[in-house]
Amino acid sequence: MKTFALFAVLCIFAVTAFAASSIYDFTMNALNGTPTPLAGFKGKVMLVVNVASQCGYTPQYEGLQALYAKYKDQGFVITGFPANNFGEQEPGTNEEIGAFCKSKYGVTFPMFSKISVLGSDKAPLYQFLTARDKEIQWNFTKFLVDRNGNIIKRFEPPVEPLSHELVSAVEAALKK
């Protein structure tokens, strides 16, 4: 019976992810636990990033914050989703993650509660983001989403937030 119940829950998550027509169909918890509909970002260009505090790519927080500061007044937002799926590089609580991001990198873009981005407990949002592409391979994978909630492009972890490739894609999306 427990196996069936788990299977039923997983099926519901899968149906939710695949029935979604855009990223705006999801509600995620902010770091403080407050449910936050992603529909609140309608009309903005969004960069969705799975983050971790103890990763070799963690210094990308600095570039993400700079990118957000530069373009936020033009309708750009970054959403950070802490995940502990890779090398247990995000072991902290939501409170610890928030404190680290603010004190170490001055992060002001929206950060969300820790989730899973891989495996049987993968969050429905990440089921949606990876439905037409490969699984997340590591921390700091970035998805650029247009003003209508559609995925435009995926950037793998080595792509720096202030790289020409990513900045050009953000600027092009903001012009549309």
C-alpha positions in Angstrom: 0.0 0.0 0.0 2.9 2.4 0.8 4.4 1.7 -2.6 1.2 2.5 -4.3 0.8 5.8 -2.3 4.3 6.9 -3.3 3.6 6.0 -6.9 0.4 8.0 -6.9 2.2 11.0 -5.4 5.0 10.8 -8.0 2.4 10.5 -10.8 0.7 13.7 -9.5 4.0 15.5 -9.6 4.7 14.3 -13.1 1.3 15.3 -14.4 1.7 18.7 -12.7 5.0 19.3 -14.4 3.9 18.1 -17.9 0.5 19.8 -17.7 2.1 23.1 -17.1 2.2 25.4 -20.1 4.7 27.9 -18.6 6.8 28.6 -15.6 4.0 30.8 -14.3 2.0 27.7 -13.5 4.1 27.0 -10.4 4.1 28.2 -6.9 7.3 27.8 -4.9 8.2 28.6 -1.3 10.4 31.6 -0.7 13.3 31.0 1.7 11.1 32.1 4.6 8.5 29.4 3.6 6.0 31.8 2.1 4.2 30.3 -1.0 5.2 32.5 -4.0 3.4 32.1 -7.3 5.9 32.5 -10.1 3.0 34.2 -12.0 4.1 37.2 -10.0 7.0 37.5 -12.4 4.7 37.6 -15.5 6.0 40.1 -18.0 9.6 39.8 -16.8 12.6 38.0 -18.3 13.7 35.4 -15.7 16.9 33.5 -15.1 16.2 30.4 -13.0 19.3 29.0 -11.3 19.9 26.0 -9.1 22.4 27.2 -6.6 24.6 25.8 -3.8 26.8 27.4 -1.1 29.7 25.0 -1.1 30.3 24.5 -4.8 33.2 25.5 -7.0 30.7 27.6 -8.9 29.4 29.4 -5.8 31.3 32.6 -6.6 28.9 32.9 -9.5 26.5 34.5 -7.0 28.6 37.6 -7.4 28.0 37.7 -11.2 24.3 36.8 -10.7 23.9 39.7 -8.3 25.7 42.1 -10.7 23.5 40.9 -13.6 20.3 41.3 -11.6 21.4 44.8 -10.4 22.1 45.9 -14.0 18.9 44.7 -15.6 16.2 44.5 -12.8 14.8 47.9 -13.7 14.4 46.7 -17.3 12.1 43.8 -16.3 14.7 41.2 -15.4 14.7 38.9 -12.4 16.9 36.0 -11.2 15.3 33.3 -9.1 17.7 31.1 -7.0 16.7 27.6 -6.1 19.1 26.0 -3.6 19.6 22.3 -4.1 21.7 19.6 -2.3 21.7 17.1 -5.2 25.3 17.3 -6.2 28.0 16.4 -3.7 25.9 17.6 -0.8 27.1 21.1 -1.6 24.0 22.8 -0.1 23.7 21.3 3.4 22.4 24.4 5.2 18.9 25.3 6.2 16.9 27.9 4.4 17.8 30.4 7.1 21.5 29.6 6.8 21.4 29.8 3.0 19.8 33.2 3.1 22.3 34.5 5.6 25.2 33.2 3.6 23.9 34.7 0.3 23.4 38.2 1.9 26.6 38.3 3.9 29.0 36.8 1.4 27.5 38.1 -1.9 25.0 40.7 -1.1 22.2 38.8 -2.9 19.0 40.7 -3.3 17.3 38.7 -6.1 14.6 36.3 -5.0 15.8 33.1 -3.3 13.5 30.1 -2.7 13.4 27.2 -0.3 15.8 24.3 -0.9 14.4 21.8 -3.3 15.5 18.8 -5.2 16.4 19.3 -8.9 17.2 15.6 -9.7 15.9 12.2 -8.9 12.6 10.7 -7.7 11.9 13.7 -5.5 12.6 16.3 -8.2 10.5 19.4 -7.7 7.7 19.8 -10.3 9.3 23.1 -11.5 12.4 21.2 -12.4 10.4 18.4 -14.0 9.0 21.1 -16.3 12.4 22.8 -16.9 14.0 19.5 -17.9 11.0 17.8 -19.7 12.4 18.6 -23.2 16.1 18.5 -22.3 18.6 16.5 -20.4 18.7 16.3 -16.6 20.5 18.9 -14.5 24.2 17.9 -14.4 25.4 20.1 -11.6 24.8 23.3 -9.6 24.4 26.6 -11.3 22.6 25.4 -14.4 20.7 28.4 -15.7 17.4 28.6 -17.6 16.5 31.9 -19.4 12.7 32.4 -19.5 11.0 35.0 -21.7 8.3 37.4 -20.6 5.6 34.9 -21.4 7.0 32.1 -19.2 8.6 30.1 -22.0 12.1 28.7 -21.7 14.4 30.4 -24.3 17.8 28.9 -23.5 19.7 26.8 -21.1 23.2 27.6 -19.9 25.4 24.9 -18.3 27.2 25.7 -15.0 30.6 26.8 -16.5 28.8 29.7 -18.3 29.5 32.7 -16.1 26.6 35.1 -15.4 28.5 38.0 -16.9 29.7 36.1 -20.0 29.0 37.6 -23.4 26.8 34.6 -24.2 24.5 35.0 -21.3 24.4 38.8 -21.2 23.6 38.9 -24.9 20.8 36.4 -24.5 19.3 38.5 -21.5 19.6 41.7 -23.5 17.9 40.1 -26.6 15.1 38.8 -24.4 14.6 42.2 -22.7 14.2 43.8 -26.2 11.2 41.6 -27.0 
